[in-house]
Amino acid sequence: MREDGRTGTKGSAGEVFWAFLKLGLTSFGGPIAHLGYFRDELVTRRRWLDDQAYADLVALCQFLPGPASSQTGFALGLMRAGALGGLAAWAAFTLPSALLMVLFAAGAASLDGPAATGALHGLKLVAVAVVAQAVWGMARTLTPDRPRVAIGLLALFAVVVLPTWAGQVGAIGAGGLLGLWLCRGVVGTSGAAMPVRIGRRLGAIAFAACIGLLLGLPLSAAASGSHAVALADSFYRAGALVFGGGHVVLPLLEAETVARGWLSADTFLAGYGAAQAVPGPLFTFGAYLGAVSGFEPNGVVGAAIALVAVFLPGLLLVLAALPFWATLRSQPMARAGMAGANAAVVGVLGAALYDPVWTSAVMSPLDAALAASGFVALTVFRAAPGVVVVALAAIGALLGALA
């Protein structure tokens, strides 16, 4: 692996793959932690780019719908080694986590007995703690003033009244519109410059492909009656409409899978809890859901369809936005709209914390105490998510065995 240490030097797809495979195997802790790992490995140690360029790249990916850390990694691969580098970065960072989630899906189906049932219940309690931590952290960051608190509360009420993917997406869209009115002048931007050049024609093609798939997949699913196309449609739509980080995909995927009868809420939450214990992006939870779907294709084929579909829109949007980012981020109205949409995301995730996360996992005062303990461990004691996963799963197994 070549490490010449010169900022901005062109590299190879192989170099990118091995660098991101290391990150994919070791990057625990969620998207914010992933961005820290990227900076340490690729900015500080390998010097693929400087801090100013990295900050601007992160700003772009946080502005767009989709998984910010995976989008940042994809863009870093593009900058280092072109299109093959982008694909190498995505594959190497994503596949370790995806493979672990598929293995968990295969093993979960065969688990039986009181201890195993208790361990799976412990994983559902992990989901309560992790989503509560996400709501708390995002609320502090994305709703720091009264206008954005109001937008978040309105979004929460909207999702409670209309608990479907349409209600969730409508709440985020309405938050963006309210942001144009309420959030002008409350958000700023940095003046960092990002030294990456992708042609506007390629950006326009990527954007057209993103929108074309978003509109075309539901029509194709309805016309064909194919579950494979319906699976791709559901996961693509969830990936295209996620603002604010990986945890926000939870309510969208729940509406696209559990609400449609493809799997149970218990199976959904057990997988979400397990996803906290593996490295890499949280969006690989989609691979688990595709694998455990009650309709064929499922297993490895279903996992592959769901995995590609949930990531694809975010990657296309990176390609679409890169040529236009410098102009877009200088527009106050664009920043105000995004601030409103991000505030609405807090409300959407808050509604999901109650239903299905809390209602499906907390069945007793002891469950509530264990979930609260996990939340305190994550937020106050800064425990690693993997430690909380193992602890609550082990407690659940012990309680199940003793019951």
C-alpha positions in Angstrom: 0.0 0.0 0.0 1.5 3.3 -1.1 1.5 6.1 1.5 3.4 9.0 0.0 2.2 11.5 2.6 1.5 14.3 0.1 -1.8 16.0 0.4 -4.0 15.6 -2.7 -1.8 13.1 -4.5 -3.6 10.7 -6.8 -3.8 7.1 -5.5 -5.1 3.7 -6.5 -8.4 2.0 -5.9 -6.5 -0.8 -4.2 -4.9 1.6 -1.8 -8.4 3.1 -1.0 -9.9 -0.3 -0.5 -7.3 -1.4 2.1 -7.5 1.9 3.9 -11.3 1.7 4.2 -11.3 -2.0 5.0 -9.3 -1.2 8.1 -11.8 1.5 9.0 -14.7 -0.8 8.2 -13.4 -3.4 10.7 -12.6 -0.9 13.5 -14.9 2.0 13.3 -17.4 1.6 16.2 -19.6 4.2 17.7 -21.9 5.7 15.0 -21.5 8.3 12.3 -19.9 11.1 14.3 -17.3 8.7 15.6 -16.7 7.4 12.1 -15.9 10.9 10.9 -13.3 11.1 13.6 -11.8 7.8 12.5 -11.7 9.1 8.9 -9.9 12.3 10.0 -7.3 10.4 12.1 -6.5 7.9 9.4 -6.9 9.8 6.1 -6.2 13.5 7.0 -3.7 13.2 9.9 -1.9 10.0 9.1 -2.1 9.5 5.4 -2.6 13.2 4.5 -4.9 12.5 1.5 -6.3 16.0 2.1 -6.1 18.8 4.5 -8.4 19.7 7.4 -10.1 22.6 5.5 -11.0 20.3 2.6 -12.2 17.6 5.0 -14.4 20.0 6.9 -16.0 21.2 3.7 -16.6 17.6 2.5 -18.2 16.7 5.9 -20.4 19.8 5.7 -21.7 18.7 2.2 -22.5 15.2 3.4 -24.3 16.4 6.5 -26.4 18.7 4.3 -27.6 15.9 2.0 -30.1 13.1 2.8 -28.4 9.8 3.4 -25.7 8.3 5.7 -23.2 11.1 6.3 -20.2 8.9 7.2 -20.7 6.6 4.2 -21.2 9.5 1.9 -18.0 11.1 3.2 -16.1 7.9 2.7 -17.4 7.5 -0.8 -16.4 11.1 -1.6 -12.9 10.6 -0.1 -12.5 7.6 -2.4 -13.6 9.6 -5.4 -11.1 12.3 -4.6 -8.3 9.9 -4.1 -8.8 7.4 -7.0 -11.8 8.4 -9.1 -14.9 6.3 -9.6 -13.3 3.0 -8.8 -11.9 4.6 -5.6 -15.3 5.7 -4.6 -16.7 2.2 -5.0 -13.8 0.7 -3.3 -14.2 3.0 -0.3 -17.9 2.2 0.0 -17.5 -1.6 -0.4 -14.6 -1.8 2.1 -16.3 0.3 4.7 -19.7 -1.3 4.4 -19.2 -5.0 3.7 -17.7 -6.1 7.1 -20.7 -4.7 9.0 -23.2 -6.1 6.3 -21.8 -9.6 6.5 -22.0 -9.6 10.3 -25.6 -8.5 10.1 -26.5 -11.2 7.6 -24.8 -13.8 9.9 -26.8 -12.5 12.8 -30.0 -12.8 10.7 -29.2 -16.4 10.0 -28.4 -17.2 13.6 -31.3 -15.3 15.1 -33.8 -17.5 13.2 -32.4 -20.6 14.9 -32.2 -19.2 18.4 -34.6 -20.8 20.8 -35.1 -21.3 24.5 -35.5 -18.9 27.5 -31.9 -17.7 27.5 -31.9 -16.9 23.8 -35.3 -15.2 24.0 -34.0 -13.2 26.9 -30.9 -12.1 25.0 -33.0 -11.0 22.0 -35.2 -9.0 24.4 -32.0 -7.4 25.8 -31.1 -6.3 22.3 -34.5 -4.6 22.0 -33.8 -2.7 25.2 -30.5 -1.7 23.7 -32.5 -0.1 20.9 -34.4 2.0 23.5 -31.2 3.3 25.0 -29.5 4.0 21.7 -32.5 5.8 20.1 -33.0 7.8 23.3 -29.3 8.9 23.1 -29.8 9.8 19.5 -32.9 11.9 20.2 -31.1 13.7 23.1 -27.9 14.4 21.2 -29.7 15.5 18.0 -32.1 17.7 19.9 -29.3 19.6 21.5 -27.6 20.1 18.1 -30.5 20.5 15.7 -33.1 22.3 17.9 -31.0 24.9 19.8 -33.6 27.7 19.6 -37.3 28.3 19.9 -38.2 28.2 16.2 -36.5 24.9 15.7 -38.0 23.4 18.9 -41.4 24.4 17.6 -40.7 22.7 14.2 -39.6 19.6 16.0 -42.7 19.4 18.1 -45.0 20.0 15.1 -43.2 17.1 13.3 -43.7 14.9 16.4 -47.4 15.5 16.5 -47.7 15.0 12.7 -46.1 11.6 12.9 -48.2 10.6 15.9 -51.4 11.5 13.9 -50.1 9.9 10.6 -47.7 7.1 11.6 -46.7 6.0 8.1 -43.7 6.7 5.9 -45.8 9.4 4.1 -46.4 11.1 7.5 -42.7 11.0 8.3 -41.6 12.3 4.9 -44.4 14.9 4.9 -43.3 16.1 8.4 -39.7 16.5 7.2 -40.8 18.4 4.1 -43.1 20.7 6.1 -40.1 21.3 8.4 -38.0 22.4 5.5 -40.7 24.8 4.3 -41.2 26.2 7.9 -37.4 26.6 8.1 -37.5 29.0 5.1 -39.7 31.3 7.2 -38.5 30.7 10.8 -34.8 29.8 10.4 -33.5 32.7 8.2 -30.5 34.2 9.8 -30.0 31.5 12.5 -27.6 29.3 10.6 -24.2 30.1 9.0 -21.6 28.5 6.8 -17.9 28.2 6.7 -15.8 29.6 3.9 -13.7 26.4 3.4 -13.0 25.4 -0.1 -13.1 21.8 -1.2 -10.5 20.8 -3.9 -12.6 18.2 -5.8 -13.9 18.7 -9.3 -16.7 16.6 -10.8 -18.3 17.8 -14.0 -21.7 19.3 -13.9 -22.9 17.0 -16.6 -22.1 14.0 -14.4 -23.7 15.7 -11.5 -26.9 16.3 -13.5 -26.9 12.6 -14.7 -26.6 11.4 -11.1 -29.4 13.6 -9.9 -31.7 12.5 -12.8 -30.9 8.9 -11.9 -31.7 9.5 -8.2 -35.0 11.1 -8.9 -35.8 8.7 -11.7 -35.4 5.7 -9.4 -37.3 7.3 -6.6 -40.3 7.8 -9.0 -39.9 4.8 -11.2 -39.3 2.0 -8.6 -42.8 2.2 -7.0 -44.4 2.2 -10.5 -42.3 -0.9 -11.4 -43.2 -2.6 -8.2 -46.9 -2.0 -8.7 -46.8 -3.1 -12.4 -44.7 -6.2 -11.8 -46.0 -7.5 -8.5 -42.4 -8.6 -7.7 -41.3 -8.6 -4.1 -37.7 -8.1 -5.2 -38.7 -4.8 -6.9 -40.9 -3.8 -3.9 -37.9 -4.5 -1.6 -35.7 -2.3 -3.7 -38.3 0.4 -3.8 -38.9 0.4 0.0 -35.2 0.6 0.9 -34.3 3.0 -1.8 -37.1 5.4 -0.6 -35.9 5.1 3.0 -32.3 5.9 2.0 -33.4 8.8 -0.2 -35.4 10.5 2.5 -33.2 10.2 5.6 -32.0 13.6 7.0 -30.0 13.9 10.1 -28.0 10.7 10.4 -28.2 6.9 10.5 -30.6 6.6 13.4 -33.3 8.5 11.5 -33.6 5.6 9.0 -35.2 3.6 11.9 -38.8 5.0 11.6 -38.7 5.0 7.8 -37.6 1.4 7.6 -40.1 0.3 10.3 -42.9 1.9 8.2 -41.6 0.1 5.1 -41.1 -3.3 6.6 -43.0 -4.0 9.9 -46.0 -1.9 8.9 -46.3 -3.9 5.6 -46.2 -7.2 7.4 -42.8 -8.3 6.0 -41.4 -9.0 9.6 -42.4 -8.5 13.2 -41.6 -5.6 15.4 -39.7 -7.9 17.7 -37.5 -9.1 14.9 -37.0 -5.6 13.7 -35.8 -4.3 17.1 -33.6 -7.2 17.8 -31.7 -6.5 14.6 -31.5 -2.8 15.4 -30.0 -3.6 18.8 -27.5 -6.0 17.2 -26.5 -3.3 14.7 -25.1 -1.3 17.6 -22.5 -4.0 18.3 -20.8 -4.1 14.9 -18.4 -1.6 13.3 -19.2 0.4 10.2 -22.4 2.2 9.0 -25.7 1.8 10.7 -27.4 1.6 7.3 -26.2 -2.0 7.1 -29.2 -2.8 9.3 -30.9 -2.9 5.9 -29.0 -6.0 5.0 -30.4 -7.7 8.1 -34.0 -6.7 7.2 -33.6 -7.9 3.7 -32.3 -11.2 4.9 -35.2 -11.8 7.4 -38.0 -10.6 5.2 -40.9 -13.1 5.3 -41.2 -13.0 1.5 -38.7 -14.2 -1.2 -36.2 -13.1 -2.1 -34.8 -13.0 1.4 -31.6 -14.5 2.8 -28.4 -13.4 1.0 -30.2 -12.2 -2.1 -32.7 -10.1 -0.1 -29.9 -8.7 2.0 -27.9 -7.6 -1.1 -31.0 -5.9 -2.7 -31.8 -4.0 0.5 -28.2 -3.1 1.1 -27.5 -1.6 -2.3 -31.0 0.1 -2.4 -30.6 1.8 0.9 -27.2 3.2 0.1 -27.6 4.1 -3.5 -29.6 7.3 -3.3 -27.1 8.9 -0.8 -24.2 8.0 -3.1 -25.9 9.4 -6.2 -26.7 12.6 -4.3 -23.0 13.1 -3.5 -22.2 12.8 -7.2 -25.0 15.2 -8.0 -24.1 17.8 -5.4 -20.3 18.0 -5.6 -20.2 20.3 -8.7 -22.8 22.7 -7.3 -21.9 22.7 -3.5 -19.9 25.9 -3.3 -22.8 27.9 -4.8 -25.6 26.1 -2.9 -24.1 26.4 0.5 -23.7 30.2 0.1 -27.5 30.6 -0.3 -29.2 31.6 3.0 -32.5 30.2 2.0 -31.0 26.7 1.3 -29.4 26.7 4.7 -32.6 27.9 6.4 -34.6 25.1 4.7 -32.2 22.5 5.8 -32.2 23.7 9.3 -36.0 23.3 9.4 -35.8 19.9 7.9 -33.2 18.8 10.5 -35.3 20.1 13.3 -38.3 18.1 12.0 -36.1 15.0 12.0 -35.8 15.3 15.8 -39.5 15.1 16.1 -39.8 12.2 13.7 -37.2 10.2 15.7 -38.8 11.2 19.0 -42.1 9.7 17.8 -40.2 6.5 16.8 -38.7 6.3 20.3 -42.1 5.8 21.7 -43.6 3.7 18.9 -42.3 1.1 18.0 -39.1 1.2 20.1 -40.5 1.7 23.6 -43.9 0.0 23.1 -42.2 -3.1 21.6 -39.4 -3.5 24.1 -40.4 -2.2 27.6 -42.9 -4.6 29.1 -42.2 -4.1 32.8 -40.7 -1.7 35.3 -37.5 -3.8 35.2 -37.3 -3.3 31.5 -37.6 0.4 31.9 -34.9 0.4 34.5 -32.5 -1.6 32.3 -33.2 0.7 29.3 -32.6 3.8 31.4 -29.4 2.3 32.7 -28.2 1.7 29.1 -29.1 5.4 28.3 -27.1 6.6 31.3 -24.2 4.4 30.4 -24.1 5.9 26.9 -24.7 9.5 27.7 -23.1 10.1 31.2 -20.4 7.4 31.4 -19.6 7.5 27.6 -19.6 3.7 27.4 -19.0 2.2 24.0 -22.2 1.0 22.3 -20.8 -2.5 22.0 -20.3 -2.7 25.8 -23.9 -1.7 26.4 -25.1 -4.3 23.8 -23.2 -7.1 25.4 -24.2 -6.1 28.9 -28.0 -5.9 28.2 -28.0 -9.0 26.0 -26.2 -10.9 28.8 -28.6 -9.6 31.5 -31.6 -10.5 29.3 -30.2 -14.0 28.8 -29.7 -14.5 32.5 -33.2 -13.2 33.4 -34.7 -15.4 30.7 -32.9 -18.5 32.0 -34.0 -17.7 35.6 -37.6 -17.1 34.6 
